[in-house]
Amino acid sequence: MKANDYIAIEKQYAANTYKPLEVVLEKGEGVWVYDVEGKKYLDCLSAYSAVNQGHCHPRLIKVIQEQAQQLTLTSRAFYNNKSAMFYKKLCESTGYDMAIAMNSGAEAVETAIKTARKWGYQVKKVEPDKAEIIVCHGNFHGRTITIVGFSSESQYKADFGPFSHGFVTIPYGNAKALEAAITPNTVAFLVEPIQGEGGVIVPPMGYLKKAYQICQRHQVLFMADEIQTGLGRTGNLFACDHERVRPDVMILGKALSGGFYPVSAVLVDKAVMGLFRPGDHGSTFGGNPLAAAIATEALAIITDDGIIENSNQLGMYFQERLAEIPSPYIKEVRGRGLLIGMELTAEAGGARRFCEALQDKGILCKETHHHVIRFTPPLVVTKEIIDWALERITEVLVDVQ
Ligand SMILES: Cc1ncc(COP(=O)(O)O)c(C=O)c1O
């Protein structure tokens, strides 16, 4: 079958909730993906930063094959050898006391919200049902009802109400607004260190530190959603590391499994996580032996293989070179590490057509927020490949009329 045949079938049978580029992929290896007609592309999206380790990493293939023949799912009704070792590795690699494993990113965010509320009622002694969580304008934390309920994006919530109460929205990047919004009922501040889906919005340097200090002063948990920014993407293990901030609650997903399996987690110290009791929370698949084996190895690849430093070095290089492209359509290039956004001018006519032109040249990118092209290759990319991509990106930005 040809690409168009697959596209027609998917359009007929799958819910129309995305607007993919017209490319049908069948194989991935490192930074490269191949379509059903054999054309090779540089993946500059990395499944929204879930394949930081590169596609089909050989170490992960080995682990998934071995573990699939051993034990895949027990539920948490029983202990299993892989989960225990995963929790240990996760906590030791990140410096948190405890973790809870879930599946999707949105589930981890929901889990963090429950964690903060429980702590608010039991430790901060907020009156029953009065807990408030402060969130930021432009946030993206997933697609559950609770989470879209506090999105500022009207399409994410239109026709999906009613929503949960207890969320207060403030401008992103403004620490004073955070302090002003805190009340005795505030239990947590939920923030992305860089807003990825919001258009790769990088807050002013010092913002995270100030926000963290304000949270500390007011007995409010600082909860970082590092589902997209974490695990090396920004050139540090976590984006909060750039400001030496250690969030009270760390939320991870995506690259935690190197793209092999949905694995997410919430990391918290014992004083907070220790409040959970049997029956308070759960997930049939969360932290299952297959997920745990994959995530243990995926985490090891991130921390062992020098790819965090690669992301840091090549991220700076890529960003600088992109900013030098002489195109009237480029308004700004921003980001940190290999989380890079190129914002186009209003005259450019939207980022989509540039993504389509890049596809023709063998580079897969996706527009975010209409005017931003996101460049987020797997962190195992090399300088030579970035130079190869820059030539093509330049042609597209200079030639497209
Ligand atoms: C910052 C952030 N939080 C949460 C999510 C939701 O993750 P998932 O799609 O796995 O539910 C995403 C996904 O893009 C994200 O970027």
The ligand as a Tripos MOL2 file, in Angstrom:
@<TRIPOS>MOLECULE
LIG
   16    16     1     0     0
SMALL
NO_CHARGES

@<TRIPOS>ATOM
      1 C1          4.5360   19.6130   29.7020 C.3       1 LIG1
      2 C2          3.6080   18.4940   29.3700 C.ar      1 LIG1
      3 N1          2.8470   17.9730   30.3440 N.ar      1 LIG1
      4 C3          2.0040   16.9550   30.1160 C.ar      1 LIG1
      5 C4          1.8830   16.4050   28.8500 C.ar      1 LIG1
      6 C5          0.9060   15.2880   28.6230 C.3       1 LIG1
      7 O1          1.5630   14.0830   28.4160 O.3       1 LIG1
      8 P1          0.7640   12.8570   27.7590 P.3       1 LIG1
      9 O2          0.4610   13.2450   26.3440 O.co2     1 LIG1
     10 O3          1.7100   11.6970   27.8510 O.co2     1 LIG1
     11 O4         -0.4810   12.6640   28.5680 O.co2     1 LIG1
     12 C6          2.6670   16.9180   27.8080 C.ar      1 LIG1
     13 C7          2.5440   16.3710   26.4480 C.2       1 LIG1
     14 O5          2.9100   16.9720   25.4630 O.2       1 LIG1
     15 C8          3.5390   17.9810   28.0810 C.ar      1 LIG1
     16 O6          4.3040   18.5190   27.1150 O.3       1 LIG1
@<TRIPOS>BOND
     1     1     2 1
     2     2     3 ar
     3     2    15 ar
     4     3     4 ar
     5     4     5 ar
     6     5     6 1
     7     5    12 ar
     8     6     7 1
     9     7     8 1
    10     8     9 2
    11     8    10 1
    12     8    11 1
    13    12    13 1
    14    12    15 ar
    15    13    14 2
    16    15    16 1
@<TRIPOS>SUBSTRUCTURE
     1 LIG1         1 GROUP 0 **** ****
